Amino acid sequence: MRPAGVVARTHAMAQAGGSATWDGVLPTVNLLSEWPTGQKTPTEYWLTSLPADTSLRRLVRMVSAYDLSSPIAYG
């Protein structure tokens, strides 16, 4: 998944050292979803750039900390 929008582009450009050195490719991120048993659709979604082999335990800890500290932050 590749997020789009001003915030994602601005962050990618800054990480690359500015617009002159940015190749225009946004970083790949993973979409996590909470889909409780019995529900027809997922109830929550998160984007993460953590490594694909990150343990489920760590992902849950990170999401829980994010939800408590900064519900609308990105980046």
mmCIF file of the C-alpha atoms, coordinates in Angstrom:
data_MODEL
# 
_entry.id   MODEL 
# 
loop_
_atom_site.group_PDB 
_atom_site.id 
_atom_site.type_symbol 
_atom_site.label_atom_id 
_atom_site.label_alt_id 
_atom_site.label_comp_id 
_atom_site.label_asym_id 
_atom_site.label_entity_id 
_atom_site.label_seq_id 
_atom_site.pdbx_PDB_ins_code 
_atom_site.Cartn_x 
_atom_site.Cartn_y 
_atom_site.Cartn_z 
_atom_site.occupancy 
_atom_site.B_iso_or_equiv 
_atom_site.pdbx_formal_charge 
_atom_site.auth_seq_id 
_atom_site.auth_comp_id 
_atom_site.auth_asym_id 
_atom_site.auth_atom_id 
_atom_site.pdbx_PDB_model_num 
ATOM 1  C CA . MET A 1 1  ? 0.000   0.000   0.000  1.00 0.00 ? 1  MET A CA 1 
ATOM 2  C CA . ARG A 1 2  ? 1.270   3.477   -0.792 1.00 0.00 ? 2  ARG A CA 1 
ATOM 3  C CA . PRO A 1 3  ? -0.439  6.378   0.951  1.00 0.00 ? 3  PRO A CA 1 
ATOM 4  C CA . ALA A 1 4  ? -1.048  9.520   -1.052 1.00 0.00 ? 4  ALA A CA 1 
ATOM 5  C CA . GLY A 1 5  ? -1.570  13.108  -0.071 1.00 0.00 ? 5  GLY A CA 1 
ATOM 6  C CA . VAL A 1 6  ? 0.326   16.211  0.954  1.00 0.00 ? 6  VAL A CA 1 
ATOM 7  C CA . VAL A 1 7  ? 1.518   14.873  4.325  1.00 0.00 ? 7  VAL A CA 1 
ATOM 8  C CA . ALA A 1 8  ? 2.924   11.645  2.859  1.00 0.00 ? 8  ALA A CA 1 
ATOM 9  C CA . ARG A 1 9  ? 4.668   13.467  -0.017 1.00 0.00 ? 9  ARG A CA 1 
ATOM 10 C CA . THR A 1 10 ? 6.108   16.149  2.275  1.00 0.00 ? 10 THR A CA 1 
ATOM 11 C CA . HIS A 1 11 ? 7.455   13.520  4.664  1.00 0.00 ? 11 HIS A CA 1 
ATOM 12 C CA . ALA A 1 12 ? 8.965   11.451  1.822  1.00 0.00 ? 12 ALA A CA 1 
ATOM 13 C CA . MET A 1 13 ? 10.643  14.536  0.334  1.00 0.00 ? 13 MET A CA 1 
ATOM 14 C CA . ALA A 1 14 ? 12.101  15.516  3.707  1.00 0.00 ? 14 ALA A CA 1 
ATOM 15 C CA . GLN A 1 15 ? 13.439  11.984  4.273  1.00 0.00 ? 15 GLN A CA 1 
ATOM 16 C CA . ALA A 1 16 ? 15.101  12.083  0.842  1.00 0.00 ? 16 ALA A CA 1 
ATOM 17 C CA . GLY A 1 17 ? 16.822  15.398  1.537  1.00 0.00 ? 17 GLY A CA 1 
ATOM 18 C CA . GLY A 1 18 ? 14.483  17.714  -0.359 1.00 0.00 ? 18 GLY A CA 1 
ATOM 19 C CA . SER A 1 19 ? 12.480  17.838  -3.558 1.00 0.00 ? 19 SER A CA 1 
ATOM 20 C CA . ALA A 1 20 ? 15.613  17.969  -5.761 1.00 0.00 ? 20 ALA A CA 1 
ATOM 21 C CA . THR A 1 21 ? 16.793  14.550  -4.520 1.00 0.00 ? 21 THR A CA 1 
ATOM 22 C CA . TRP A 1 22 ? 13.407  12.854  -4.093 1.00 0.00 ? 22 TRP A CA 1 
ATOM 23 C CA . ASP A 1 23 ? 12.673  10.222  -6.756 1.00 0.00 ? 23 ASP A CA 1 
ATOM 24 C CA . GLY A 1 24 ? 8.891   10.680  -6.479 1.00 0.00 ? 24 GLY A CA 1 
ATOM 25 C CA . VAL A 1 25 ? 8.299   7.220   -5.008 1.00 0.00 ? 25 VAL A CA 1 
ATOM 26 C CA . LEU A 1 26 ? 6.469   7.061   -1.700 1.00 0.00 ? 26 LEU A CA 1 
ATOM 27 C CA . PRO A 1 27 ? 7.677   4.466   0.814  1.00 0.00 ? 27 PRO A CA 1 
ATOM 28 C CA . THR A 1 28 ? 5.762   1.201   1.068  1.00 0.00 ? 28 THR A CA 1 
ATOM 29 C CA . VAL A 1 29 ? 3.730   0.786   4.241  1.00 0.00 ? 29 VAL A CA 1 
ATOM 30 C CA . ASN A 1 30 ? 1.586   -2.013  5.620  1.00 0.00 ? 30 ASN A CA 1 
ATOM 31 C CA . LEU A 1 31 ? -2.100  -1.715  6.383  1.00 0.00 ? 31 LEU A CA 1 
ATOM 32 C CA . LEU A 1 32 ? -3.173  -3.262  9.678  1.00 0.00 ? 32 LEU A CA 1 
ATOM 33 C CA . SER A 1 33 ? -6.819  -3.799  10.461 1.00 0.00 ? 33 SER A CA 1 
ATOM 34 C CA . GLU A 1 34 ? -8.769  -4.885  13.505 1.00 0.00 ? 34 GLU A CA 1 
ATOM 35 C CA . TRP A 1 35 ? -11.516 -7.254  12.400 1.00 0.00 ? 35 TRP A CA 1 
ATOM 36 C CA . PRO A 1 36 ? -13.276 -8.726  15.417 1.00 0.00 ? 36 PRO A CA 1 
ATOM 37 C CA . THR A 1 37 ? -14.854 -12.153 15.138 1.00 0.00 ? 37 THR A CA 1 
ATOM 38 C CA . GLY A 1 38 ? -18.480 -11.846 14.093 1.00 0.00 ? 38 GLY A CA 1 
ATOM 39 C CA . GLN A 1 39 ? -18.136 -8.373  12.581 1.00 0.00 ? 39 GLN A CA 1 
ATOM 40 C CA . LYS A 1 40 ? -18.969 -7.880  8.893  1.00 0.00 ? 40 LYS A CA 1 
ATOM 41 C CA . THR A 1 41 ? -16.234 -5.297  8.391  1.00 0.00 ? 41 THR A CA 1 
ATOM 42 C CA . PRO A 1 42 ? -13.026 -4.195  10.120 1.00 0.00 ? 42 PRO A CA 1 
ATOM 43 C CA . THR A 1 43 ? -13.497 -1.724  12.966 1.00 0.00 ? 43 THR A CA 1 
ATOM 44 C CA . GLU A 1 44 ? -10.098 0.029   12.922 1.00 0.00 ? 44 GLU A CA 1 
ATOM 45 C CA . TYR A 1 45 ? -7.250  0.639   10.452 1.00 0.00 ? 45 TYR A CA 1 
ATOM 46 C CA . TRP A 1 46 ? -3.606  1.704   10.863 1.00 0.00 ? 46 TRP A CA 1 
ATOM 47 C CA . LEU A 1 47 ? -0.671  2.258   8.502  1.00 0.00 ? 47 LEU A CA 1 
ATOM 48 C CA . THR A 1 48 ? 2.801   1.220   9.601  1.00 0.00 ? 48 THR A CA 1 
ATOM 49 C CA . SER A 1 49 ? 6.288   1.316   8.149  1.00 0.00 ? 49 SER A CA 1 
ATOM 50 C CA . LEU A 1 50 ? 7.603   -1.179  10.725 1.00 0.00 ? 50 LEU A CA 1 
ATOM 51 C CA . PRO A 1 51 ? 9.393   -4.221  9.238  1.00 0.00 ? 51 PRO A CA 1 
ATOM 52 C CA . ALA A 1 52 ? 7.144   -7.002  7.919  1.00 0.00 ? 52 ALA A CA 1 
ATOM 53 C CA . ASP A 1 53 ? 8.581   -9.448  10.479 1.00 0.00 ? 53 ASP A CA 1 
ATOM 54 C CA . THR A 1 54 ? 7.499   -7.290  13.466 1.00 0.00 ? 54 THR A CA 1 
ATOM 55 C CA . SER A 1 55 ? 5.754   -9.502  16.005 1.00 0.00 ? 55 SER A CA 1 
ATOM 56 C CA . LEU A 1 56 ? 2.011   -9.217  16.520 1.00 0.00 ? 56 LEU A CA 1 
ATOM 57 C CA . ARG A 1 57 ? 2.670   -8.453  20.200 1.00 0.00 ? 57 ARG A CA 1 
ATOM 58 C CA . ARG A 1 58 ? 4.833   -5.433  19.280 1.00 0.00 ? 58 ARG A CA 1 
ATOM 59 C CA . LEU A 1 59 ? 2.306   -4.204  16.700 1.00 0.00 ? 59 LEU A CA 1 
ATOM 60 C CA . VAL A 1 60 ? -0.484  -4.323  19.300 1.00 0.00 ? 60 VAL A CA 1 
ATOM 61 C CA . ARG A 1 61 ? 1.706   -2.425  21.792 1.00 0.00 ? 61 ARG A CA 1 
ATOM 62 C CA . MET A 1 62 ? 2.556   0.241   19.220 1.00 0.00 ? 62 MET A CA 1 
ATOM 63 C CA . VAL A 1 63 ? -1.072  0.691   18.120 1.00 0.00 ? 63 VAL A CA 1 
ATOM 64 C CA . SER A 1 64 ? -2.231  0.895   21.738 1.00 0.00 ? 64 SER A CA 1 
ATOM 65 C CA . ALA A 1 65 ? 0.384   3.554   22.526 1.00 0.00 ? 65 ALA A CA 1 
ATOM 66 C CA . TYR A 1 66 ? -0.549  5.491   19.376 1.00 0.00 ? 66 TYR A CA 1 
ATOM 67 C CA . ASP A 1 67 ? -4.258  5.424   20.218 1.00 0.00 ? 67 ASP A CA 1 
ATOM 68 C CA . LEU A 1 68 ? -3.591  6.785   23.714 1.00 0.00 ? 68 LEU A CA 1 
ATOM 69 C CA . SER A 1 69 ? -1.140  9.508   22.781 1.00 0.00 ? 69 SER A CA 1 
ATOM 70 C CA . SER A 1 70 ? -1.933  10.896  19.345 1.00 0.00 ? 70 SER A CA 1 
ATOM 71 C CA . PRO A 1 71 ? -5.205  9.866   17.705 1.00 0.00 ? 71 PRO A CA 1 
ATOM 72 C CA . ILE A 1 72 ? -4.860  12.158  14.651 1.00 0.00 ? 72 ILE A CA 1 
ATOM 73 C CA . ALA A 1 73 ? -1.092  12.383  14.085 1.00 0.00 ? 73 ALA A CA 1 
ATOM 74 C CA . TYR A 1 74 ? 0.592   10.996  10.972 1.00 0.00 ? 74 TYR A CA 1 
ATOM 75 C CA . GLY A 1 75 ? 4.186   10.708  9.938  1.00 0.00 ? 75 GLY A CA 1 
# 
